[in-house]
Amino acid sequence: MPIDKLKPYNDPRVSLRSANLNGYNYGYLYSPASTKVPHRGAVFLIHGFPDISFGWRHQIPFLASLGLDVIAPDCMGYGRTDSPLFTLKDYTYKRASDDIAELCRQLGLKQIILGGHDWGGAIVYRVAHYYPDLITAVFSICTPYAPPTPKYEPLALVVKKALPNFAYQMHFASGELEQNIRSKDEIRQFLNNMYGARTPEGEVAFDANGRVDFEKQRRVVKNKLLDDDELKYYVDEYARHGLNGPLNWYRVREENFMDEWTHFFNEGRKSREDAIRDLTLKQELLFVLATKDQALKPFMAAKMGDRIPKLTRREVVAGHWALWQKPEECNKIIGDWLHEKVFNKADSGKSKL
C-alpha cells in the first residue's frame, strides 16, 4: 500500500503559512494533529539542500496522525522564505536557531520536538545546544553530530585531512553553480542530478568527492524519486530566488565558528576544558544512518555517543534521500522512537496550536 504523502498542490491536510522572524519573512507548512489520538505537542521539521519544506511530504501526515502539530519551514534562502543576497550571517546555525525559537514564541509553544535532514540535521543539533530548554527531543536523518569546536579549520583543510567526501562543498561554495544554473530548465537539470538521475548512458553527473559535471548534468534524464507534479513544484520554488541563498549555507563555516566560539567557549571566560565538558546534548536523540549516503558516511557518526548520552541509533539501506527512498521504514523508526523515548515522558500540559 503506497504511503500517504502530501500532494504538492491544494492538499487539504496542510496550509501554507508565513511569519516575520527577526526581520525576515518565512514560509512554512502547517499540518494540525489528528483529533483521533491524544495531542502530543508540536514537531518542527527542518530540511536540507537541495530541498524545501515539502521534502517532508512522506512524514508530515504520519507525524500528524501520531498527535503532533507539524511545522515545516522553508529555511533561509529557500522557497517562500526570504533570500538575502549580501549577509552571510543570515545563513548561520545561530540565526536559524533564533528564528525557530521566535516562531515558537509567536505560536505559543514552550517546548517542541525537532527533526532534521542534511543541513537540517546539522541545524537541529545546534538549536538543541542554543535553546536546550525549548527542545525536548531531536531526530536527525542521515546527518551525524559534529560538536562545536574551539579551533577553526577551513573547509579545504578539513577535506584534505579527514573528509574527502566533502570536496563537493568547495564546488558548491565557489559561485560556479549560480553562474551555470539560472533558468528553470537548468534548475530542473540540477535537481534531477542531485536526486540521483543519470545520463542515457547511465553516467552520474555528481561526485561527492569532486564536483558537479555540468556537461553531463545537461544530459541527465528525470529522477525516479519525484513525480512530474512534485518536480514542477520544486523547480518553481527554486526559481523564486535561484541558487544563491541555498548555496550560502556552504559559505558560512567561519561565521558559524565565530558564533559558537562566542557562545560556548568564551562566554563567562570558561576554560576550553569546561566548555567542551558542558557541550553535551541531554535530549533524547535519534540518529538514522543512511548506509549508502555518499556524502554523510558511517565513520562520521562513530563518536556520537560521547556527547549524546540518550542516543538511539538506527539505520536504513538507502542513499542521501532516505526519507523518499524508504519512507515507510523511516516513518516506522521515527514513530517507534517517539512512542518509546518521547511520548511516554511528554508533558501533558503542552498547549495545542
Secondary structure, DSSP 4 states (H G I P E B T S, - for coil): ----PPPSS--TT-EEEEEEETTEEEEEEEEPPPTTS---EEEEEE--TT--GGGGTTTHHHHHHTTEEEEEEPPTTSTTS---SS-GGGGSHHHHHHHHHHHHHHHT-S-EEEEEETHHHHHHHHHHHH-TTTEEEEEEES-------SS---HHHHHHHT-GGGHHHHHHHSSHHHHH--SHHHHHHHHHHHTT---TTS--SB-TTS-B-HHHHTT----SSS-HHHHHHHHHHHHTT-SHHHHHTTS-HHHHHHHHIIIIISGGG--HHHHHHH----SEEEEEEETT-SSS-GGGGTTGGGT-TTEEEEEES--TTHHHHSHHHHHHHHHHHIIIIIGGG--TTPPP-
